[in-house]
Amino acid sequence: MLLDTGHRAVLDRRLDAASSAPLAVGFSGGGDSLFLLKAALDWARPSGRPVLALVVDHRLQADSARWTAQAVEKARALGAEARALAWTGPKPAAGLPAAARRARHALLAEAAREAGAKVLLLGHTASDLAESAAMRAEGSTVPDPRAWSPSPVWPEGRDVFLLRPLLFLTRGEIRAALAAEGQTWLEDPANVDLRYARARARASGAEIVAPEPDVERRPPLFSIDEAGAVRLPRDIAAAHLAAALLCAAGTERPPRGERLERLLQRLRSGEGFTATLSGARIEAGEMALICRDAGETARGGLAPLSLAPGETGVWDGRWEITAGVEPLTVVALKGRASSLSPDQRARLVTLPAAVRPSSPLILRQGAAPCSPVLDGRDFAAEGGGRARLLVLDRLKAAVGLYDQECVT
Ligand SMILES: Nc1ncnc2c1ncn2[C@@H]1O[C@H](COP(=O)(O)OP(=O)(O)OP(=O)(O)O)[C@@H](O)[C@H]1O
């Protein structure tokens, strides 16, 4: 590798040198991700750690299958393992770039997790940062790509972190270094299609600025109970409140703007109140108690999840459930408390009333209903299965408590 302006230091800082898990790389076949893949292979070679290139075919161009095959071949020739992934879902007429982005992130995160990788490397550059700033100036809401962040898709992105080691290099520097090595790469025609805001920003030659250092905000003090309800002090930072609402509700889009600001003000005012926002319920007393709003069933939330024997799925964005030897269905406890045994009901009343209706209940043919909240996470003893509460790890990741691969 001809050029090293700090990406090695970023990899050393964030990755676990002792891990033998594969390092996943989002590889489009373009110049930025080619440079990234080579850098990852250089970094991983001494420890023998495998590098897995993941290539997404969005199926939006007639030639995309051929490009994907070429990218897979190129990655293998460089010494990586490689896998092609395809976006086979329906393509919306409006909002295509956002839908393609979501599909890409979901495919990449799922494939990374399936391979046992916790970290997915992406090739965003200083030029991408400049373009995001230019797009925001045009009215877009695109965020800046960050050096280290949890995957933005949920629940597909659970347990997967994104690492972007090339934010200090411009696209021009990267391409010059690759050309000097005699490398060739693919150019995606969408990058020059001026119908897209990103391509317009690229064409306008947005001015490069140094990336902001990641703001290390002090994580808040919080606790989470066995039902996934979060307790926070009332004088919480806006970003942490948004993260708590998102994680407790199990949704994908954090609340922003005026409604979040109003909730923040009410919390700071010290008044006692109950409110709902973005699928979460907030009870403000001495502390703020934030849990899933069971009223969301009316809007399609807390939908039942049916699993075949041995299958794993995520219920309501909060619980990862694996079925045992029997099929099962997960539903909300709301309206079903009468089906519980006297013992289970006695345990239920020890939970705050607000968290009870949105708790999961597991139904299996010929077996009494059970709940990981009331009966424990491991109901395999009766051939049942396993449950994992996702809220705690997700919130820790969102507030920056996991800042390295080895502590994820
Ligand atoms: N088709 C693809 N297959 C695999 N990885 C990809 C693909 N497209 C993009 N990536 C990964 O994402 C990085 C950024 O790509 P690009 O700038 O096109 O995406 P973006 O839409 O700006 O980013 P984001 O999806 O994070 O908003 C690439 O360097 C590469 O690591």
The ligand as a MOL file (V3000), in Angstrom:
LIG
                    3D

  0  0  0     0  0            999 V3000
M  V30 BEGIN CTAB
M  V30 COUNTS 31 33 0 0 0
M  V30 BEGIN ATOM
M  V30 1 N -22.8280 -2.1900 -3.7750 0
M  V30 2 C -22.0960 -2.1900 -2.6580 0
M  V30 3 N -21.6690 -3.3570 -2.1260 0
M  V30 4 C -20.9220 -3.3740 -0.9890 0
M  V30 5 N -20.5480 -2.2680 -0.3300 0
M  V30 6 C -20.9290 -1.0880 -0.8280 0
M  V30 7 C -21.7260 -0.9710 -2.0020 0
M  V30 8 N -21.9520 0.3440 -2.2460 0
M  V30 9 C -21.3260 1.0190 -1.2630 0
M  V30 10 N -20.7020 0.1760 -0.4080 0
M  V30 11 C -19.8780 0.5170 0.7780 0
M  V30 12 O -20.3060 1.7880 1.2710 0
M  V30 13 C -19.2550 2.7410 1.1240 0
M  V30 14 C -19.8430 4.0910 0.7770 0
M  V30 15 O -20.4540 4.0070 -0.4700 0
M  V30 16 P -21.3060 5.1950 -1.0550 0
M  V30 17 O -20.5500 6.4570 -0.8570 0
M  V30 18 O -21.7370 4.7870 -2.4180 0
M  V30 19 O -22.5510 5.0900 -0.0990 0
M  V30 20 P -23.4140 6.2220 0.5840 0
M  V30 21 O -24.8100 5.9970 0.1440 0
M  V30 22 O -22.7980 7.5410 0.4110 0
M  V30 23 O -23.1940 5.7750 2.1090 0
M  V30 24 P -24.2280 5.2920 3.1690 0
M  V30 25 O -24.8440 4.0590 2.5910 0
M  V30 26 O -23.4340 4.9600 4.4060 0
M  V30 27 O -25.1560 6.4210 3.3650 0
M  V30 28 C -18.3450 2.1420 0.0430 0
M  V30 29 O -17.0170 2.6410 0.1400 0
M  V30 30 C -18.4210 0.6690 0.3660 0
M  V30 31 O -17.5920 0.3370 1.4740 0
M  V30 END ATOM
M  V30 BEGIN BOND
M  V30 1 1 1 2
M  V30 2 1 2 3
M  V30 3 2 2 7
M  V30 4 2 3 4
M  V30 5 1 4 5
M  V30 6 2 5 6
M  V30 7 1 6 7
M  V30 8 1 6 10
M  V30 9 1 7 8
M  V30 10 2 8 9
M  V30 11 1 9 10
M  V30 12 1 10 11
M  V30 13 1 11 12
M  V30 14 1 11 30
M  V30 15 1 12 13
M  V30 16 1 13 14
M  V30 17 1 13 28
M  V30 18 1 14 15
M  V30 19 1 15 16
M  V30 20 2 16 17
M  V30 21 1 16 18
M  V30 22 1 16 19
M  V30 23 1 19 20
M  V30 24 2 20 21
M  V30 25 1 20 22
M  V30 26 1 20 23
M  V30 27 1 23 24
M  V30 28 2 24 25
M  V30 29 1 24 26
M  V30 30 1 24 27
M  V30 31 1 28 29
M  V30 32 1 28 30
M  V30 33 1 30 31
M  V30 END BOND
M  V30 END CTAB
M  END
